[in-house]
Amino acid sequence: MPLDMTPILAIMEENPAWPGLVAAVEKDDGFVVQTPEAAKPYVIAALYHRLQRPVLVVTAQPESSKKLYEQLLAWCDSERVKL
């Protein structure tokens, strides 16, 4: 049985930049998120869980999308993550 890591996503709520990011996504104004490579799956999953709407992520290389997909499976229900 896989470990449910979704409760850890709530920690993002403590980040001072989080409300601004959520507001930008909700306004659909366009935004840029600069985050360490290792944090990308966590930030994407936290946004998805907070907003409860689809999130589209575009990568430059097919290998990058496969790697990100596999990382997102640790944070999100596998039924909801599509490649």
mmCIF file of the C-alpha atoms, coordinates in Angstrom:
data_MODEL
# 
_entry.id   MODEL 
# 
loop_
_atom_site.group_PDB 
_atom_site.id 
_atom_site.type_symbol 
_atom_site.label_atom_id 
_atom_site.label_alt_id 
_atom_site.label_comp_id 
_atom_site.label_asym_id 
_atom_site.label_entity_id 
_atom_site.label_seq_id 
_atom_site.pdbx_PDB_ins_code 
_atom_site.Cartn_x 
_atom_site.Cartn_y 
_atom_site.Cartn_z 
_atom_site.occupancy 
_atom_site.B_iso_or_equiv 
_atom_site.pdbx_formal_charge 
_atom_site.auth_seq_id 
_atom_site.auth_comp_id 
_atom_site.auth_asym_id 
_atom_site.auth_atom_id 
_atom_site.pdbx_PDB_model_num 
ATOM 1  C CA . MET A 1 1  ? 0.000  0.000  0.000   1.00 0.00 ? 1  MET A CA 1 
ATOM 2  C CA . PRO A 1 2  ? 1.477  3.378  -1.016  1.00 0.00 ? 2  PRO A CA 1 
ATOM 3  C CA . LEU A 1 3  ? 2.128  5.988  1.636   1.00 0.00 ? 3  LEU A CA 1 
ATOM 4  C CA . ASP A 1 4  ? -0.406 8.866  1.588   1.00 0.00 ? 4  ASP A CA 1 
ATOM 5  C CA . MET A 1 5  ? 1.698  12.020 1.522   1.00 0.00 ? 5  MET A CA 1 
ATOM 6  C CA . THR A 1 6  ? -1.157 14.476 0.892   1.00 0.00 ? 6  THR A CA 1 
ATOM 7  C CA . PRO A 1 7  ? -1.312 15.717 4.531   1.00 0.00 ? 7  PRO A CA 1 
ATOM 8  C CA . ILE A 1 8  ? 2.201  17.112 4.082   1.00 0.00 ? 8  ILE A CA 1 
ATOM 9  C CA . LEU A 1 9  ? 0.903  19.408 1.335   1.00 0.00 ? 9  LEU A CA 1 
ATOM 10 C CA . ALA A 1 10 ? -0.777 21.572 3.998   1.00 0.00 ? 10 ALA A CA 1 
ATOM 11 C CA . ILE A 1 11 ? 2.666  22.813 5.063   1.00 0.00 ? 11 ILE A CA 1 
ATOM 12 C CA . MET A 1 12 ? 2.689  24.960 1.918   1.00 0.00 ? 12 MET A CA 1 
ATOM 13 C CA . GLU A 1 13 ? -0.037 27.112 3.513   1.00 0.00 ? 13 GLU A CA 1 
ATOM 14 C CA . GLU A 1 14 ? 2.641  28.432 5.916   1.00 0.00 ? 14 GLU A CA 1 
ATOM 15 C CA . ASN A 1 15 ? 4.783  29.816 3.077   1.00 0.00 ? 15 ASN A CA 1 
ATOM 16 C CA . PRO A 1 16 ? 4.376  33.632 2.865   1.00 0.00 ? 16 PRO A CA 1 
ATOM 17 C CA . ALA A 1 17 ? 4.390  33.502 -0.955  1.00 0.00 ? 17 ALA A CA 1 
ATOM 18 C CA . TRP A 1 18 ? 1.615  30.894 -1.108  1.00 0.00 ? 18 TRP A CA 1 
ATOM 19 C CA . PRO A 1 19 ? -1.439 33.227 -0.989  1.00 0.00 ? 19 PRO A CA 1 
ATOM 20 C CA . GLY A 1 20 ? -0.024 35.297 -3.847  1.00 0.00 ? 20 GLY A CA 1 
ATOM 21 C CA . LEU A 1 21 ? 0.596  32.232 -5.986  1.00 0.00 ? 21 LEU A CA 1 
ATOM 22 C CA . VAL A 1 22 ? -2.884 30.857 -5.333  1.00 0.00 ? 22 VAL A CA 1 
ATOM 23 C CA . ALA A 1 23 ? -4.424 34.257 -6.126  1.00 0.00 ? 23 ALA A CA 1 
ATOM 24 C CA . ALA A 1 24 ? -2.476 34.487 -9.405  1.00 0.00 ? 24 ALA A CA 1 
ATOM 25 C CA . VAL A 1 25 ? -3.654 31.044 -10.477 1.00 0.00 ? 25 VAL A CA 1 
ATOM 26 C CA . GLU A 1 26 ? -7.250 31.784 -9.513  1.00 0.00 ? 26 GLU A CA 1 
ATOM 27 C CA . LYS A 1 27 ? -7.188 35.095 -11.451 1.00 0.00 ? 27 LYS A CA 1 
ATOM 28 C CA . ASP A 1 28 ? -5.644 33.295 -14.421 1.00 0.00 ? 28 ASP A CA 1 
ATOM 29 C CA . ASP A 1 29 ? -3.364 36.302 -15.018 1.00 0.00 ? 29 ASP A CA 1 
ATOM 30 C CA . GLY A 1 30 ? -0.399 34.229 -16.026 1.00 0.00 ? 30 GLY A CA 1 
ATOM 31 C CA . PHE A 1 31 ? 2.416  33.663 -13.598 1.00 0.00 ? 31 PHE A CA 1 
ATOM 32 C CA . VAL A 1 32 ? 5.924  32.313 -13.224 1.00 0.00 ? 32 VAL A CA 1 
ATOM 33 C CA . VAL A 1 33 ? 6.994  30.131 -10.340 1.00 0.00 ? 33 VAL A CA 1 
ATOM 34 C CA . GLN A 1 34 ? 10.684 29.897 -9.604  1.00 0.00 ? 34 GLN A CA 1 
ATOM 35 C CA . THR A 1 35 ? 11.332 26.909 -7.431  1.00 0.00 ? 35 THR A CA 1 
ATOM 36 C CA . PRO A 1 36 ? 14.117 24.376 -7.022  1.00 0.00 ? 36 PRO A CA 1 
ATOM 37 C CA . GLU A 1 37 ? 13.752 21.443 -9.385  1.00 0.00 ? 37 GLU A CA 1 
ATOM 38 C CA . ALA A 1 38 ? 13.149 19.030 -6.510  1.00 0.00 ? 38 ALA A CA 1 
ATOM 39 C CA . ALA A 1 39 ? 10.241 21.143 -5.195  1.00 0.00 ? 39 ALA A CA 1 
ATOM 40 C CA . LYS A 1 40 ? 8.273  21.280 -8.457  1.00 0.00 ? 40 LYS A CA 1 
ATOM 41 C CA . PRO A 1 41 ? 6.153  18.155 -7.895  1.00 0.00 ? 41 PRO A CA 1 
ATOM 42 C CA . TYR A 1 42 ? 5.326  19.303 -4.361  1.00 0.00 ? 42 TYR A CA 1 
ATOM 43 C CA . VAL A 1 43 ? 4.271  22.799 -5.488  1.00 0.00 ? 43 VAL A CA 1 
ATOM 44 C CA . ILE A 1 44 ? 2.190  21.439 -8.385  1.00 0.00 ? 44 ILE A CA 1 
ATOM 45 C CA . ALA A 1 45 ? 0.471  18.907 -6.127  1.00 0.00 ? 45 ALA A CA 1 
ATOM 46 C CA . ALA A 1 46 ? -0.181 21.536 -3.453  1.00 0.00 ? 46 ALA A CA 1 
ATOM 47 C CA . LEU A 1 47 ? -1.793 23.821 -6.042  1.00 0.00 ? 47 LEU A CA 1 
ATOM 48 C CA . TYR A 1 48 ? -3.906 20.985 -7.346  1.00 0.00 ? 48 TYR A CA 1 
ATOM 49 C CA . HIS A 1 49 ? -5.093 19.994 -3.866  1.00 0.00 ? 49 HIS A CA 1 
ATOM 50 C CA . ARG A 1 50 ? -5.807 23.603 -2.897  1.00 0.00 ? 50 ARG A CA 1 
ATOM 51 C CA . LEU A 1 51 ? -7.668 24.589 -6.073  1.00 0.00 ? 51 LEU A CA 1 
ATOM 52 C CA . GLN A 1 52 ? -9.354 21.265 -6.818  1.00 0.00 ? 52 GLN A CA 1 
ATOM 53 C CA . ARG A 1 53 ? -9.172 21.854 -10.549 1.00 0.00 ? 53 ARG A CA 1 
ATOM 54 C CA . PRO A 1 54 ? -7.037 20.473 -13.365 1.00 0.00 ? 54 PRO A CA 1 
ATOM 55 C CA . VAL A 1 55 ? -3.452 21.666 -13.625 1.00 0.00 ? 55 VAL A CA 1 
ATOM 56 C CA . LEU A 1 56 ? -1.618 21.540 -16.944 1.00 0.00 ? 56 LEU A CA 1 
ATOM 57 C CA . VAL A 1 57 ? 2.161  21.369 -16.806 1.00 0.00 ? 57 VAL A CA 1 
ATOM 58 C CA . VAL A 1 58 ? 4.301  21.698 -19.922 1.00 0.00 ? 58 VAL A CA 1 
ATOM 59 C CA . THR A 1 59 ? 7.919  20.555 -19.973 1.00 0.00 ? 59 THR A CA 1 
ATOM 60 C CA . ALA A 1 60 ? 10.592 21.180 -22.589 1.00 0.00 ? 60 ALA A CA 1 
ATOM 61 C CA . GLN A 1 61 ? 11.628 17.552 -22.987 1.00 0.00 ? 61 GLN A CA 1 
ATOM 62 C CA . PRO A 1 62 ? 9.676  14.264 -23.027 1.00 0.00 ? 62 PRO A CA 1 
ATOM 63 C CA . GLU A 1 63 ? 12.079 12.828 -20.453 1.00 0.00 ? 63 GLU A CA 1 
ATOM 64 C CA . SER A 1 64 ? 11.275 15.707 -18.116 1.00 0.00 ? 64 SER A CA 1 
ATOM 65 C CA . SER A 1 65 ? 7.547  15.072 -18.385 1.00 0.00 ? 65 SER A CA 1 
ATOM 66 C CA . LYS A 1 66 ? 7.969  11.367 -17.588 1.00 0.00 ? 66 LYS A CA 1 
ATOM 67 C CA . LYS A 1 67 ? 10.143 12.163 -14.564 1.00 0.00 ? 67 LYS A CA 1 
ATOM 68 C CA . LEU A 1 68 ? 7.691  14.789 -13.290 1.00 0.00 ? 68 LEU A CA 1 
ATOM 69 C CA . TYR A 1 69 ? 4.781  12.397 -13.824 1.00 0.00 ? 69 TYR A CA 1 
ATOM 70 C CA . GLU A 1 70 ? 6.491  9.740  -11.711 1.00 0.00 ? 70 GLU A CA 1 
ATOM 71 C CA . GLN A 1 71 ? 7.246  12.285 -8.973  1.00 0.00 ? 71 GLN A CA 1 
ATOM 72 C CA . LEU A 1 72 ? 3.654  13.569 -8.929  1.00 0.00 ? 72 LEU A CA 1 
ATOM 73 C CA . LEU A 1 73 ? 2.405  10.037 -8.314  1.00 0.00 ? 73 LEU A CA 1 
ATOM 74 C CA . ALA A 1 74 ? 3.946  10.281 -4.834  1.00 0.00 ? 74 ALA A CA 1 
ATOM 75 C CA . TRP A 1 75 ? 1.861  13.383 -4.036  1.00 0.00 ? 75 TRP A CA 1 
ATOM 76 C CA . CYS A 1 76 ? -1.413 12.817 -5.890  1.00 0.00 ? 76 CYS A CA 1 
ATOM 77 C CA . ASP A 1 77 ? -3.922 10.043 -6.403  1.00 0.00 ? 77 ASP A CA 1 
ATOM 78 C CA . SER A 1 78 ? -2.612 8.018  -9.340  1.00 0.00 ? 78 SER A CA 1 
ATOM 79 C CA . GLU A 1 79 ? -6.093 8.035  -10.891 1.00 0.00 ? 79 GLU A CA 1 
ATOM 80 C CA . ARG A 1 80 ? -5.871 11.823 -11.243 1.00 0.00 ? 80 ARG A CA 1 
ATOM 81 C CA . VAL A 1 81 ? -2.354 12.184 -12.699 1.00 0.00 ? 81 VAL A CA 1 
ATOM 82 C CA . LYS A 1 82 ? -2.184 11.805 -16.475 1.00 0.00 ? 82 LYS A CA 1 
ATOM 83 C CA . LEU A 1 83 ? 0.779  11.892 -18.804 1.00 0.00 ? 83 LEU A CA 1 
# 
